[in-house]
Amino acid sequence: MMSEQALTITIKPAEASQLEMLEHEFSPDTLSKPHYPRYEVQQRGEGVYLIAWHDRTPVGHFLLRWSGPDDTRVIKYIDVTHCAYLEAGATSAAYRRKGIATALIREAERVARAKGCTQIGLEVGSTDNPEAKRLYEHLGYGNWGQGEFPINWEYIDKQGNRGTESEMVTYLHKRL
Ligand SMILES: CC(C)(COP(=O)(O)OP(=O)(O)OC[C@H]1O[C@@H](n2cnc3c(N)ncnc32)[C@H](O)[C@@H]1OP(=O)(O)O)[C@@H](O)C(=O)NCCC(=O)NCCS
């Protein structure tokens, strides 16, 4: 009989020595190097960049900011005192639907609570990301009820071309 090997995942804060590997594993198609600024958030003491590992392979990540959301459209409507914020979450395609994002979010919530946060929020694409939306809803995150708003970000592709992308997002949140 074939027995299925249970997947053992470890979640730890990112370390400086791992950043090149994280860029290579998670973001091979961009020169933007997105993992470095997430690590800097952690270095500034504003949050933690949590990495999920399967043996020596990084398989997922989420950035928790216990300093809270800084998007003006969110701050305008929400009392962000003692509010944590989750962003930059993803699981490698081959490791999805195994509970990795769930484990990362649970760990982020535990850390946020330990830091004295009483609520936590995140932004999710309003139309094109039903999987992420369903996952967050199952974890108790609810729509903030203030509608959608656009977010923009800059990137540099493999050829070195700069570009801007934008997306409509919704803010979801829950009490901790
Ligand atoms: C969204 C994303 C982060 C989810 O990551 P993930 O590690 O697959 O998430 P999980 O495995 O914890 O949960 C996904 C689903 O698998 C289910 N699942 C968890 N463990 C499972 C298992 N052992 N067997 C089968 N299904 C399982 C979960 O219940 C969940 O189901 P739901 O969608 O009905 O709630 C991932 O799809 C991703 O990287 N997408 C692209 C980037 C992105 O969209 N990021 C979020 C931006 S807001």
The ligand as a MOL file (V3000), in Angstrom:
LIG
                    3D

  0  0  0     0  0            999 V3000
M  V30 BEGIN CTAB
M  V30 COUNTS 48 50 0 0 0
M  V30 BEGIN ATOM
M  V30 1 C -4.2400 32.3680 -2.1630 0
M  V30 2 C -3.0710 31.4600 -1.8160 0
M  V30 3 C -2.0190 32.2460 -1.0300 0
M  V30 4 C -3.5890 30.2980 -0.9410 0
M  V30 5 O -2.4670 29.5030 -0.5410 0
M  V30 6 P -2.6100 27.9670 -0.1020 0
M  V30 7 O -1.3610 27.6110 0.6150 0
M  V30 8 O -3.0060 27.1370 -1.2490 0
M  V30 9 O -3.8190 28.0550 0.9340 0
M  V30 10 P -4.4000 26.8840 1.8570 0
M  V30 11 O -3.9150 25.5660 1.3730 0
M  V30 12 O -4.1660 27.2410 3.2680 0
M  V30 13 O -5.9400 27.0380 1.5980 0
M  V30 14 C -6.4630 26.9440 0.2810 0
M  V30 15 C -7.6220 25.9790 0.2560 0
M  V30 16 O -7.1260 24.6450 0.3710 0
M  V30 17 C -7.8400 23.9680 1.4080 0
M  V30 18 N -6.9440 23.0040 2.0370 0
M  V30 19 C -6.0830 23.2230 3.0720 0
M  V30 20 N -5.4240 22.0940 3.3800 0
M  V30 21 C -5.8590 21.1450 2.5250 0
M  V30 22 C -5.5450 19.7870 2.3420 0
M  V30 23 N -4.6540 19.1570 3.1080 0
M  V30 24 N -6.1720 19.1280 1.3450 0
M  V30 25 C -7.0740 19.7620 0.5600 0
M  V30 26 N -7.4170 21.0600 0.6910 0
M  V30 27 C -6.8210 21.7340 1.6610 0
M  V30 28 C -8.2200 25.0520 2.3470 0
M  V30 29 O -9.3200 24.6880 3.1480 0
M  V30 30 C -8.5800 26.1610 1.4010 0
M  V30 31 O -9.8850 25.9280 0.9190 0
M  V30 32 P -10.9090 27.1380 0.7180 0
M  V30 33 O -10.3550 27.9190 -0.4150 0
M  V30 34 O -12.1670 26.4740 0.3750 0
M  V30 35 O -10.9130 27.9010 2.0220 0
M  V30 36 C -2.4520 30.8120 -3.0850 0
M  V30 37 O -3.4710 30.2900 -3.8880 0
M  V30 38 C -1.6200 31.7800 -3.9190 0
M  V30 39 O -0.4180 31.9010 -3.7040 0
M  V30 40 N -2.2350 32.4500 -4.9080 0
M  V30 41 C -1.5180 33.4050 -5.7570 0
M  V30 42 C -1.0860 34.6320 -4.9760 0
M  V30 43 C -2.2460 35.2930 -4.2590 0
M  V30 44 O -3.3360 35.3510 -4.7690 0
M  V30 45 N -2.0020 35.7530 -3.0310 0
M  V30 46 C -3.0000 36.4070 -2.2180 0
M  V30 47 C -3.0730 37.8670 -2.5390 0
M  V30 48 S -4.3270 38.6650 -1.5760 0
M  V30 END ATOM
M  V30 BEGIN BOND
M  V30 1 1 1 2
M  V30 2 1 2 3
M  V30 3 1 2 4
M  V30 4 1 2 36
M  V30 5 1 4 5
M  V30 6 1 5 6
M  V30 7 2 6 7
M  V30 8 1 6 8
M  V30 9 1 6 9
M  V30 10 1 9 10
M  V30 11 2 10 11
M  V30 12 1 10 12
M  V30 13 1 10 13
M  V30 14 1 13 14
M  V30 15 1 14 15
M  V30 16 1 15 16
M  V30 17 1 15 30
M  V30 18 1 16 17
M  V30 19 1 17 18
M  V30 20 1 17 28
M  V30 21 1 18 19
M  V30 22 1 18 27
M  V30 23 2 19 20
M  V30 24 1 20 21
M  V30 25 1 21 22
M  V30 26 2 21 27
M  V30 27 1 22 23
M  V30 28 2 22 24
M  V30 29 1 24 25
M  V30 30 2 25 26
M  V30 31 1 26 27
M  V30 32 1 28 29
M  V30 33 1 28 30
M  V30 34 1 30 31
M  V30 35 1 31 32
M  V30 36 2 32 33
M  V30 37 1 32 34
M  V30 38 1 32 35
M  V30 39 1 36 37
M  V30 40 1 36 38
M  V30 41 2 38 39
M  V30 42 1 38 40
M  V30 43 1 40 41
M  V30 44 1 41 42
M  V30 45 1 42 43
M  V30 46 2 43 44
M  V30 47 1 43 45
M  V30 48 1 45 46
M  V30 49 1 46 47
M  V30 50 1 47 48
M  V30 END BOND
M  V30 END CTAB
M  END
